[in-house]
Amino acid sequence: MKQKSIGKSIFILLLAIGIIPIIVTVGISYFSTKNFLIQRNDMSKESALNLIIQEKQNIVDDTENRLEGLLSAEVFQRST
């Protein structure tokens, strides 16, 4: 009858004990970084949108001011 060695079982157990924490750490790091990048991307989108809205309002205000300036010119005034 052949004797079975427990060496192989202990090796597999020690290997699993060493590899499982590495896999868990890599997984947590991946998801944490992914969520962080998604949040930064969303903040960048919001910031860009606010900048575009502000610039649009500036263009509208500037156009209004220029048109009012043109309308107040002597050429456009009614003479009675």
PyMOL Python script that loads the backbone (N, CA, C, O; Angstrom):
from pymol import cmd

cmd.read_pdbstr("""\
ATOM      1  N   MET A   1       0.824  -1.164   0.000  1.00  0.00           N
ATOM      2  CA  MET A   1       0.000   0.000   0.000  1.00  0.00           C
ATOM      3  C   MET A   1       0.882   1.245   0.000  1.00  0.00           C
ATOM      4  O   MET A   1       1.872   1.327   0.726  1.00  0.00           O
ATOM      5  N   LYS A   2       0.500   2.204  -0.827  1.00  0.00           N
ATOM      6  CA  LYS A   2       1.275   3.414  -1.000  1.00  0.00           C
ATOM      7  C   LYS A   2       0.871   4.448   0.032  1.00  0.00           C
ATOM      8  O   LYS A   2      -0.318   4.633   0.291  1.00  0.00           O
ATOM      9  N   GLN A   3       1.848   5.126   0.627  1.00  0.00           N
ATOM     10  CA  GLN A   3       1.548   6.194   1.583  1.00  0.00           C
ATOM     11  C   GLN A   3       1.318   7.497   0.817  1.00  0.00           C
ATOM     12  O   GLN A   3       2.057   7.837  -0.107  1.00  0.00           O
ATOM     13  N   LYS A   4       0.286   8.204   1.225  1.00  0.00           N
ATOM     14  CA  LYS A   4      -0.004   9.480   0.578  1.00  0.00           C
ATOM     15  C   LYS A   4       0.715  10.587   1.334  1.00  0.00           C
ATOM     16  O   LYS A   4       0.742  10.613   2.564  1.00  0.00           O
ATOM     17  N   SER A   5       1.289  11.491   0.573  1.00  0.00           N
ATOM     18  CA  SER A   5       1.997  12.613   1.166  1.00  0.00           C
ATOM     19  C   SER A   5       1.049  13.804   1.273  1.00  0.00           C
ATOM     20  O   SER A   5       0.259  14.070   0.368  1.00  0.00           O
ATOM     21  N   ILE A   6       1.140  14.503   2.377  1.00  0.00           N
ATOM     22  CA  ILE A   6       0.308  15.705   2.542  1.00  0.00           C
ATOM     23  C   ILE A   6       1.041  16.953   2.043  1.00  0.00           C
ATOM     24  O   ILE A   6       0.521  18.066   2.114  1.00  0.00           O
ATOM     25  N   GLY A   7       2.221  16.747   1.553  1.00  0.00           N
ATOM     26  CA  GLY A   7       3.025  17.876   1.059  1.00  0.00           C
ATOM     27  C   GLY A   7       2.347  18.631  -0.073  1.00  0.00           C
ATOM     28  O   GLY A   7       2.369  19.861  -0.108  1.00  0.00           O
ATOM     29  N   LYS A   8       1.746  17.894  -0.996  1.00  0.00           N
ATOM     30  CA  LYS A   8       1.073  18.525  -2.124  1.00  0.00           C
ATOM     31  C   LYS A   8      -0.125  19.345  -1.646  1.00  0.00           C
ATOM     32  O   LYS A   8      -0.350  20.454  -2.130  1.00  0.00           O
ATOM     33  N   SER A   9      -0.887  18.810  -0.706  1.00  0.00           N
ATOM     34  CA  SER A   9      -2.044  19.517  -0.159  1.00  0.00           C
ATOM     35  C   SER A   9      -1.616  20.787   0.567  1.00  0.00           C
ATOM     36  O   SER A   9      -2.251  21.831   0.423  1.00  0.00           O
ATOM     37  N   ILE A  10      -0.535  20.699   1.349  1.00  0.00           N
ATOM     38  CA  ILE A  10      -0.033  21.873   2.074  1.00  0.00           C
ATOM     39  C   ILE A  10       0.479  22.922   1.085  1.00  0.00           C
ATOM     40  O   ILE A  10       0.264  24.118   1.280  1.00  0.00           O
ATOM     41  N   PHE A  11       1.147  22.480   0.042  1.00  0.00           N
ATOM     42  CA  PHE A  11       1.645  23.410  -0.976  1.00  0.00           C
ATOM     43  C   PHE A  11       0.496  24.175  -1.626  1.00  0.00           C
ATOM     44  O   PHE A  11       0.578  25.393  -1.788  1.00  0.00           O
ATOM     45  N   ILE A  12      -0.568  23.477  -1.999  1.00  0.00           N
ATOM     46  CA  ILE A  12      -1.731  24.116  -2.627  1.00  0.00           C
ATOM     47  C   ILE A  12      -2.385  25.085  -1.649  1.00  0.00           C
ATOM     48  O   ILE A  12      -2.792  26.178  -2.041  1.00  0.00           O
ATOM     49  N   LEU A  13      -2.491  24.697  -0.385  1.00  0.00           N
ATOM     50  CA  LEU A  13      -3.083  25.560   0.631  1.00  0.00           C
ATOM     51  C   LEU A  13      -2.247  26.829   0.819  1.00  0.00           C
ATOM     52  O   LEU A  13      -2.797  27.930   0.857  1.00  0.00           O
ATOM     53  N   LEU A  14      -0.953  26.686   0.935  1.00  0.00           N
ATOM     54  CA  LEU A  14      -0.078  27.853   1.107  1.00  0.00           C
ATOM     55  C   LEU A  14      -0.093  28.745  -0.128  1.00  0.00           C
ATOM     56  O   LEU A  14      -0.052  29.970  -0.011  1.00  0.00           O
ATOM     57  N   LEU A  15      -0.149  28.150  -1.287  1.00  0.00           N
ATOM     58  CA  LEU A  15      -0.222  28.924  -2.526  1.00  0.00           C
ATOM     59  C   LEU A  15      -1.521  29.721  -2.578  1.00  0.00           C
ATOM     60  O   LEU A  15      -1.516  30.894  -2.952  1.00  0.00           O
ATOM     61  N   ALA A  16      -2.627  29.091  -2.207  1.00  0.00           N
ATOM     62  CA  ALA A  16      -3.919  29.781  -2.184  1.00  0.00           C
ATOM     63  C   ALA A  16      -3.909  30.918  -1.157  1.00  0.00           C
ATOM     64  O   ALA A  16      -4.420  32.005  -1.425  1.00  0.00           O
ATOM     65  N   ILE A  17      -3.331  30.664   0.010  1.00  0.00           N
ATOM     66  CA  ILE A  17      -3.250  31.694   1.050  1.00  0.00           C
ATOM     67  C   ILE A  17      -2.414  32.883   0.564  1.00  0.00           C
ATOM     68  O   ILE A  17      -2.682  34.024   0.942  1.00  0.00           O
ATOM     69  N   GLY A  18      -1.436  32.629  -0.243  1.00  0.00           N
ATOM     70  CA  GLY A  18      -0.591  33.715  -0.762  1.00  0.00           C
ATOM     71  C   GLY A  18      -1.210  34.442  -1.943  1.00  0.00           C
ATOM     72  O   GLY A  18      -1.022  35.651  -2.081  1.00  0.00           O
ATOM     73  N   ILE A  19      -1.940  33.744  -2.794  1.00  0.00           N
ATOM     74  CA  ILE A  19      -2.467  34.341  -4.023  1.00  0.00           C
ATOM     75  C   ILE A  19      -3.796  35.058  -3.802  1.00  0.00           C
ATOM     76  O   ILE A  19      -4.045  36.094  -4.418  1.00  0.00           O
ATOM     77  N   ILE A  20      -4.646  34.526  -2.939  1.00  0.00           N
ATOM     78  CA  ILE A  20      -5.972  35.117  -2.735  1.00  0.00           C
ATOM     79  C   ILE A  20      -5.883  36.584  -2.284  1.00  0.00           C
ATOM     80  O   ILE A  20      -6.606  37.412  -2.839  1.00  0.00           O
ATOM     81  N   PRO A  21      -5.046  36.946  -1.320  1.00  0.00           N
ATOM     82  CA  PRO A  21      -4.962  38.365  -0.939  1.00  0.00           C
ATOM     83  C   PRO A  21      -4.471  39.264  -2.084  1.00  0.00           C
ATOM     84  O   PRO A  21      -4.893  40.414  -2.203  1.00  0.00           O
ATOM     85  N   ILE A  22      -3.591  38.735  -2.911  1.00  0.00           N
ATOM     86  CA  ILE A  22      -3.102  39.511  -4.055  1.00  0.00           C
ATOM     87  C   ILE A  22      -4.239  39.773  -5.030  1.00  0.00           C
ATOM     88  O   ILE A  22      -4.397  40.892  -5.519  1.00  0.00           O
ATOM     89  N   ILE A  23      -5.023  38.754  -5.311  1.00  0.00           N
ATOM     90  CA  ILE A  23      -6.157  38.905  -6.238  1.00  0.00           C
ATOM     91  C   ILE A  23      -7.171  39.895  -5.670  1.00  0.00           C
ATOM     92  O   ILE A  23      -7.674  40.753  -6.395  1.00  0.00           O
ATOM     93  N   VAL A  24      -7.471  39.779  -4.381  1.00  0.00           N
ATOM     94  CA  VAL A  24      -8.424  40.689  -3.745  1.00  0.00           C
ATOM     95  C   VAL A  24      -7.896  42.127  -3.796  1.00  0.00           C
ATOM     96  O   VAL A  24      -8.649  43.048  -4.112  1.00  0.00           O
ATOM     97  N   THR A  25      -6.629  42.324  -3.494  1.00  0.00           N
ATOM     98  CA  THR A  25      -6.033  43.660  -3.509  1.00  0.00           C
ATOM     99  C   THR A  25      -6.073  44.271  -4.909  1.00  0.00           C
ATOM    100  O   THR A  25      -6.405  45.446  -5.065  1.00  0.00           O
ATOM    101  N   VAL A  26      -5.739  43.488  -5.911  1.00  0.00           N
ATOM    102  CA  VAL A  26      -5.773  43.977  -7.291  1.00  0.00           C
ATOM    103  C   VAL A  26      -7.197  44.325  -7.700  1.00  0.00           C
ATOM    104  O   VAL A  26      -7.418  45.348  -8.348  1.00  0.00           O
ATOM    105  N   GLY A  27      -8.159  43.496  -7.335  1.00  0.00           N
ATOM    106  CA  GLY A  27      -9.563  43.750  -7.661  1.00  0.00           C
ATOM    107  C   GLY A  27     -10.075  45.025  -7.005  1.00  0.00           C
ATOM    108  O   GLY A  27     -10.724  45.844  -7.655  1.00  0.00           O
ATOM    109  N   ILE A  28      -9.788  45.193  -5.726  1.00  0.00           N
ATOM    110  CA  ILE A  28     -10.229  46.396  -5.017  1.00  0.00           C
ATOM    111  C   ILE A  28      -9.565  47.633  -5.613  1.00  0.00           C
ATOM    112  O   ILE A  28     -10.216  48.662  -5.796  1.00  0.00           O
ATOM    113  N   SER A  29      -8.297  47.539  -5.910  1.00  0.00           N
ATOM    114  CA  SER A  29      -7.580  48.666  -6.510  1.00  0.00           C
ATOM    115  C   SER A  29      -8.165  49.031  -7.869  1.00  0.00           C
ATOM    116  O   SER A  29      -8.328  50.211  -8.177  1.00  0.00           O
ATOM    117  N   TYR A  30      -8.477  48.046  -8.668  1.00  0.00           N
ATOM    118  CA  TYR A  30      -9.056  48.283  -9.993  1.00  0.00           C
ATOM    119  C   TYR A  30     -10.386  49.021  -9.892  1.00  0.00           C
ATOM    120  O   TYR A  30     -10.594  50.034 -10.559  1.00  0.00           O
ATOM    121  N   PHE A  31     -11.292  48.503  -9.047  1.00  0.00           N
ATOM    122  CA  PHE A  31     -12.613  49.123  -8.937  1.00  0.00           C
ATOM    123  C   PHE A  31     -12.544  50.501  -8.296  1.00  0.00           C
ATOM    124  O   PHE A  31     -13.305  51.399  -8.657  1.00  0.00           O
ATOM    125  N   SER A  32     -11.639  50.666  -7.354  1.00  0.00           N
ATOM    126  CA  SER A  32     -11.465  51.974  -6.721  1.00  0.00           C
ATOM    127  C   SER A  32     -10.960  52.995  -7.743  1.00  0.00           C
ATOM    128  O   SER A  32     -11.473  54.112  -7.811  1.00  0.00           O
ATOM    129  N   THR A  33      -9.975  52.620  -8.523  1.00  0.00           N
ATOM    130  CA  THR A  33      -9.434  53.514  -9.541  1.00  0.00           C
ATOM    131  C   THR A  33     -10.476  53.795 -10.612  1.00  0.00           C
ATOM    132  O   THR A  33     -10.592  54.929 -11.077  1.00  0.00           O
ATOM    133  N   LYS A  34     -11.224  52.796 -11.004  1.00  0.00           N
ATOM    134  CA  LYS A  34     -12.270  52.968 -12.017  1.00  0.00           C
ATOM    135  C   LYS A  34     -13.313  53.979 -11.538  1.00  0.00           C
ATOM    136  O   LYS A  34     -13.684  54.889 -12.279  1.00  0.00           O
ATOM    137  N   ASN A  35     -13.782  53.822 -10.307  1.00  0.00           N
ATOM    138  CA  ASN A  35     -14.775  54.748  -9.761  1.00  0.00           C
ATOM    139  C   ASN A  35     -14.217  56.154  -9.638  1.00  0.00           C
ATOM    140  O   ASN A  35     -14.918  57.126  -9.920  1.00  0.00           O
ATOM    141  N   PHE A  36     -12.962  56.274  -9.220  1.00  0.00           N
ATOM    142  CA  PHE A  36     -12.317  57.585  -9.100  1.00  0.00           C
ATOM    143  C   PHE A  36     -12.239  58.265 -10.463  1.00  0.00           C
ATOM    144  O   PHE A  36     -12.524  59.457 -10.574  1.00  0.00           O
ATOM    145  N   LEU A  37     -11.859  57.527 -11.491  1.00  0.00           N
ATOM    146  CA  LEU A  37     -11.755  58.109 -12.829  1.00  0.00           C
ATOM    147  C   LEU A  37     -13.122  58.495 -13.386  1.00  0.00           C
ATOM    148  O   LEU A  37     -13.246  59.507 -14.076  1.00  0.00           O
ATOM    149  N   ILE A  38     -14.133  57.706 -13.097  1.00  0.00           N
ATOM    150  CA  ILE A  38     -15.494  58.046 -13.536  1.00  0.00           C
ATOM    151  C   ILE A  38     -15.947  59.338 -12.872  1.00  0.00           C
ATOM    152  O   ILE A  38     -16.536  60.198 -13.527  1.00  0.00           O
ATOM    153  N   GLN A  39     -15.677  59.484 -11.573  1.00  0.00           N
ATOM    154  CA  GLN A  39     -16.052  60.710 -10.862  1.00  0.00           C
ATOM    155  C   GLN A  39     -15.313  61.921 -11.433  1.00  0.00           C
ATOM    156  O   GLN A  39     -15.917  62.973 -11.641  1.00  0.00           O
ATOM    157  N   ARG A  40     -14.011  61.780 -11.688  1.00  0.00           N
ATOM    158  CA  ARG A  40     -13.244  62.900 -12.253  1.00  0.00           C
ATOM    159  C   ARG A  40     -13.746  63.262 -13.637  1.00  0.00           C
ATOM    160  O   ARG A  40     -13.814  64.442 -13.982  1.00  0.00           O
ATOM    161  N   ASN A  41     -14.097  62.266 -14.432  1.00  0.00           N
ATOM    162  CA  ASN A  41     -14.612  62.508 -15.774  1.00  0.00           C
ATOM    163  C   ASN A  41     -15.948  63.240 -15.705  1.00  0.00           C
ATOM    164  O   ASN A  41     -16.186  64.171 -16.473  1.00  0.00           O
ATOM    165  N   ASP A  42     -16.814  62.825 -14.793  1.00  0.00           N
ATOM    166  CA  ASP A  42     -18.101  63.489 -14.631  1.00  0.00           C
ATOM    167  C   ASP A  42     -17.916  64.941 -14.182  1.00  0.00           C
ATOM    168  O   ASP A  42     -18.624  65.832 -14.651  1.00  0.00           O
ATOM    169  N   MET A  43     -16.969  65.175 -13.278  1.00  0.00           N
ATOM    170  CA  MET A  43     -16.696  66.543 -12.827  1.00  0.00           C
ATOM    171  C   MET A  43     -16.163  67.388 -13.973  1.00  0.00           C
ATOM    172  O   MET A  43     -16.522  68.559 -14.099  1.00  0.00           O
ATOM    173  N   SER A  44     -15.319  66.813 -14.802  1.00  0.00           N
ATOM    174  CA  SER A  44     -14.782  67.538 -15.957  1.00  0.00           C
ATOM    175  C   SER A  44     -15.886  67.880 -16.946  1.00  0.00           C
ATOM    176  O   SER A  44     -15.906  68.979 -17.502  1.00  0.00           O
ATOM    177  N   LYS A  45     -16.807  66.941 -17.170  1.00  0.00           N
ATOM    178  CA  LYS A  45     -17.938  67.202 -18.066  1.00  0.00           C
ATOM    179  C   LYS A  45     -18.794  68.337 -17.532  1.00  0.00           C
ATOM    180  O   LYS A  45     -19.195  69.224 -18.287  1.00  0.00           O
ATOM    181  N   GLU A  46     -19.076  68.315 -16.235  1.00  0.00           N
ATOM    182  CA  GLU A  46     -19.898  69.351 -15.615  1.00  0.00           C
ATOM    183  C   GLU A  46     -19.208  70.709 -15.701  1.00  0.00           C
ATOM    184  O   GLU A  46     -19.845  71.720 -15.995  1.00  0.00           O
ATOM    185  N   SER A  47     -17.920  70.724 -15.446  1.00  0.00           N
ATOM    186  CA  SER A  47     -17.152  71.962 -15.517  1.00  0.00           C
ATOM    187  C   SER A  47     -17.139  72.520 -16.940  1.00  0.00           C
ATOM    188  O   SER A  47     -17.303  73.723 -17.141  1.00  0.00           O
ATOM    189  N   ALA A  48     -16.948  71.660 -17.907  1.00  0.00           N
ATOM    190  CA  ALA A  48     -16.943  72.090 -19.312  1.00  0.00           C
ATOM    191  C   ALA A  48     -18.313  72.625 -19.715  1.00  0.00           C
ATOM    192  O   ALA A  48     -18.407  73.629 -20.421  1.00  0.00           O
ATOM    193  N   LEU A  49     -19.366  71.962 -19.273  1.00  0.00           N
ATOM    194  CA  LEU A  49     -20.718  72.417 -19.589  1.00  0.00           C
ATOM    195  C   LEU A  49     -20.989  73.785 -18.982  1.00  0.00           C
ATOM    196  O   LEU A  49     -21.565  74.652 -19.639  1.00  0.00           O
ATOM    197  N   ASN A  50     -20.578  73.986 -17.732  1.00  0.00           N
ATOM    198  CA  ASN A  50     -20.763  75.292 -17.090  1.00  0.00           C
ATOM    199  C   ASN A  50     -19.982  76.379 -17.818  1.00  0.00           C
ATOM    200  O   ASN A  50     -20.468  77.500 -17.965  1.00  0.00           O
ATOM    201  N   LEU A  51     -18.785  76.055 -18.271  1.00  0.00           N
ATOM    202  CA  LEU A  51     -17.976  77.017 -19.019  1.00  0.00           C
ATOM    203  C   LEU A  51     -18.644  77.380 -20.341  1.00  0.00           C
ATOM    204  O   LEU A  51     -18.656  78.549 -20.727  1.00  0.00           O
ATOM    205  N   ILE A  52     -19.193  76.405 -21.029  1.00  0.00           N
ATOM    206  CA  ILE A  52     -19.880  76.655 -22.303  1.00  0.00           C
ATOM    207  C   ILE A  52     -21.112  77.526 -22.074  1.00  0.00           C
ATOM    208  O   ILE A  52     -21.368  78.452 -22.844  1.00  0.00           O
ATOM    209  N   ILE A  53     -21.869  77.238 -21.034  1.00  0.00           N
ATOM    210  CA  ILE A  53     -23.064  78.038 -20.731  1.00  0.00           C
ATOM    211  C   ILE A  53     -22.671  79.477 -20.417  1.00  0.00           C
ATOM    212  O   ILE A  53     -23.315  80.418 -20.880  1.00  0.00           O
ATOM    213  N   GLN A  54     -21.618  79.643 -19.633  1.00  0.00           N
ATOM    214  CA  GLN A  54     -21.160  80.996 -19.285  1.00  0.00           C
ATOM    215  C   GLN A  54     -20.684  81.747 -20.525  1.00  0.00           C
ATOM    216  O   GLN A  54     -21.000  82.925 -20.689  1.00  0.00           O
ATOM    217  N   GLU A  55     -19.934  81.086 -21.392  1.00  0.00           N
ATOM    218  CA  GLU A  55     -19.456  81.735 -22.611  1.00  0.00           C
ATOM    219  C   GLU A  55     -20.617  82.095 -23.534  1.00  0.00           C
ATOM    220  O   GLU A  55     -20.600  83.152 -24.163  1.00  0.00           O
ATOM    221  N   LYS A  56     -21.603  81.245 -23.619  1.00  0.00           N
ATOM    222  CA  LYS A  56     -22.782  81.547 -24.434  1.00  0.00           C
ATOM    223  C   LYS A  56     -23.472  82.796 -23.904  1.00  0.00           C
ATOM    224  O   LYS A  56     -23.872  83.666 -24.679  1.00  0.00           O
ATOM    225  N   GLN A  57     -23.612  82.885 -22.580  1.00  0.00           N
ATOM    226  CA  GLN A  57     -24.244  84.053 -21.976  1.00  0.00           C
ATOM    227  C   GLN A  57     -23.404  85.303 -22.225  1.00  0.00           C
ATOM    228  O   GLN A  57     -23.953  86.376 -22.475  1.00  0.00           O
ATOM    229  N   ASN A  58     -22.098  85.177 -22.161  1.00  0.00           N
ATOM    230  CA  ASN A  58     -21.213  86.316 -22.440  1.00  0.00           C
ATOM    231  C   ASN A  58     -21.380  86.792 -23.881  1.00  0.00           C
ATOM    232  O   ASN A  58     -21.400  87.996 -24.138  1.00  0.00           O
ATOM    233  N   ILE A  59     -21.500  85.858 -24.818  1.00  0.00           N
ATOM    234  CA  ILE A  59     -21.678  86.214 -26.232  1.00  0.00           C
ATOM    235  C   ILE A  59     -23.010  86.934 -26.427  1.00  0.00           C
ATOM    236  O   ILE A  59     -23.089  87.934 -27.141  1.00  0.00           O
ATOM    237  N   VAL A  60     -24.060  86.411 -25.781  1.00  0.00           N
ATOM    238  CA  VAL A  60     -25.382  87.042 -25.896  1.00  0.00           C
ATOM    239  C   VAL A  60     -25.341  88.454 -25.318  1.00  0.00           C
ATOM    240  O   VAL A  60     -25.842  89.396 -25.932  1.00  0.00           O
ATOM    241  N   ASP A  61     -24.745  88.598 -24.139  1.00  0.00           N
ATOM    242  CA  ASP A  61     -24.657  89.922 -23.504  1.00  0.00           C
ATOM    243  C   ASP A  61     -23.845  90.890 -24.357  1.00  0.00           C
ATOM    244  O   ASP A  61     -24.235  92.046 -24.525  1.00  0.00           O
ATOM    245  N   ASP A  62     -22.726  90.429 -24.894  1.00  0.00           N
ATOM    246  CA  ASP A  62     -21.876  91.279 -25.731  1.00  0.00           C
ATOM    247  C   ASP A  62     -22.613  91.698 -27.002  1.00  0.00           C
ATOM    248  O   ASP A  62     -22.523  92.851 -27.423  1.00  0.00           O
ATOM    249  N   THR A  63     -23.340  90.766 -27.610  1.00  0.00           N
ATOM    250  CA  THR A  63     -24.108  91.079 -28.821  1.00  0.00           C
ATOM    251  C   THR A  63     -25.189  92.107 -28.510  1.00  0.00           C
ATOM    252  O   THR A  63     -25.390  93.045 -29.281  1.00  0.00           O
ATOM    253  N   GLU A  64     -25.876  91.943 -27.404  1.00  0.00           N
ATOM    254  CA  GLU A  64     -26.903  92.904 -26.999  1.00  0.00           C
ATOM    255  C   GLU A  64     -26.308  94.299 -26.817  1.00  0.00           C
ATOM    256  O   GLU A  64     -26.867  95.287 -27.291  1.00  0.00           O
ATOM    257  N   ASN A  65     -25.181  94.369 -26.132  1.00  0.00           N
ATOM    258  CA  ASN A  65     -24.527  95.666 -25.893  1.00  0.00           C
ATOM    259  C   ASN A  65     -24.107  96.326 -27.206  1.00  0.00           C
ATOM    260  O   ASN A  65     -24.268  97.534 -27.375  1.00  0.00           O
ATOM    261  N   ARG A  66     -23.578  95.544 -28.119  1.00  0.00           N
ATOM    262  CA  ARG A  66     -23.149  96.113 -29.409  1.00  0.00           C
ATOM    263  C   ARG A  66     -24.352  96.589 -30.236  1.00  0.00           C
ATOM    264  O   ARG A  66     -24.303  97.638 -30.879  1.00  0.00           O
ATOM    265  N   LEU A  67     -25.433  95.795 -30.205  1.00  0.00           N
ATOM    266  CA  LEU A  67     -26.630  96.206 -30.937  1.00  0.00           C
ATOM    267  C   LEU A  67     -27.234  97.472 -30.331  1.00  0.00           C
ATOM    268  O   LEU A  67     -27.667  98.361 -31.064  1.00  0.00           O
ATOM    269  N   GLU A  68     -27.266  97.560 -29.019  1.00  0.00           N
ATOM    270  CA  GLU A  68     -27.771  98.766 -28.374  1.00  0.00           C
ATOM    271  C   GLU A  68     -26.893  99.966 -28.730  1.00  0.00           C
ATOM    272  O   GLU A  68     -27.391 101.070 -28.948  1.00  0.00           O
ATOM    273  N   GLY A  69     -25.578  99.733 -28.787  1.00  0.00           N
ATOM    274  CA  GLY A  69     -24.658 100.808 -29.181  1.00  0.00           C
ATOM    275  C   GLY A  69     -24.912 101.252 -30.607  1.00  0.00           C
ATOM    276  O   GLY A  69     -24.893 102.448 -30.896  1.00  0.00           O
ATOM    277  N   LEU A  70     -25.149 100.306 -31.503  1.00  0.00           N
ATOM    278  CA  LEU A  70     -25.439 100.663 -32.896  1.00  0.00           C
ATOM    279  C   LEU A  70     -26.768 101.399 -33.020  1.00  0.00           C
ATOM    280  O   LEU A  70     -26.875 102.358 -33.785  1.00  0.00           O
ATOM    281  N   LEU A  71     -27.767 100.965 -32.284  1.00  0.00           N
ATOM    282  CA  LEU A  71     -29.085 101.592 -32.358  1.00  0.00           C
ATOM    283  C   LEU A  71     -29.079 103.006 -31.775  1.00  0.00           C
ATOM    284  O   LEU A  71     -29.908 103.839 -32.143  1.00  0.00           O
ATOM    285  N   SER A  72     -28.163 103.264 -30.887  1.00  0.00           N
ATOM    286  CA  SER A  72     -28.097 104.600 -30.314  1.00  0.00           C
ATOM    287  C   SER A  72     -27.271 105.550 -31.180  1.00  0.00           C
ATOM    288  O   SER A  72     -27.137 106.730 -30.858  1.00  0.00           O
ATOM    289  N   ALA A  73     -26.731 105.043 -32.257  1.00  0.00           N
ATOM    290  CA  ALA A  73     -25.962 105.896 -33.173  1.00  0.00           C
ATOM    291  C   ALA A  73     -26.895 106.895 -33.852  1.00  0.00           C
ATOM    292  O   ALA A  73     -28.094 106.652 -33.987  1.00  0.00           O
ATOM    293  N   GLU A  74     -26.325 108.021 -34.276  1.00  0.00           N
ATOM    294  CA  GLU A  74     -27.109 109.098 -34.873  1.00  0.00           C
ATOM    295  C   GLU A  74     -27.854 108.658 -36.119  1.00  0.00           C
ATOM    296  O   GLU A  74     -28.959 109.132 -36.381  1.00  0.00           O
ATOM    297  N   VAL A  75     -27.277 107.781 -36.870  1.00  0.00           N
ATOM    298  CA  VAL A  75     -27.882 107.358 -38.132  1.00  0.00           C
ATOM    299  C   VAL A  75     -29.239 106.708 -37.894  1.00  0.00           C
ATOM    300  O   VAL A  75     -30.145 106.854 -38.714  1.00  0.00           O
ATOM    301  N   PHE A  76     -29.387 106.006 -36.802  1.00  0.00           N
ATOM    302  CA  PHE A  76     -30.625 105.282 -36.540  1.00  0.00           C
ATOM    303  C   PHE A  76     -31.620 106.080 -35.721  1.00  0.00           C
ATOM    304  O   PHE A  76     -32.710 105.577 -35.447  1.00  0.00           O
ATOM    305  N   GLN A  77     -31.300 107.285 -35.320  1.00  0.00           N
ATOM    306  CA  GLN A  77     -32.223 108.104 -34.545  1.00  0.00           C
ATOM    307  C   GLN A  77     -33.227 108.771 -35.457  1.00  0.00           C
ATOM    308  O   GLN A  77     -32.873 109.246 -36.536  1.00  0.00           O
ATOM    309  N   ARG A  78     -34.464 108.811 -35.034  1.00  0.00           N
ATOM    310  CA  ARG A  78     -35.511 109.462 -35.819  1.00  0.00           C
ATOM    311  C   ARG A  78     -35.456 110.957 -35.612  1.00  0.00           C
ATOM    312  O   ARG A  78     -35.359 111.464 -34.495  1.00  0.00           O
ATOM    313  N   SER A  79     -35.520 111.602 -36.678  1.00  0.00           N
ATOM    314  CA  SER A  79     -35.586 113.048 -36.553  1.00  0.00           C
ATOM    315  C   SER A  79     -37.021 113.476 -36.837  1.00  0.00           C
ATOM    316  O   SER A  79     -37.651 112.993 -37.778  1.00  0.00           O
ATOM    317  N   THR A  80     -37.513 114.366 -36.032  1.00  0.00           N
ATOM    318  CA  THR A  80     -38.898 114.804 -36.213  1.00  0.00           C
ATOM    319  C   THR A  80     -38.980 116.173 -36.800  1.00  0.00           C
ATOM    320  O   THR A  80     -40.078 116.687 -37.015  1.00  0.00           O
TER     321      THR A  80
END
""", "prot")
cmd.dss("prot")
cmd.show_as("cartoon", "prot")
cmd.util.cbc("prot")
cmd.orient("prot")
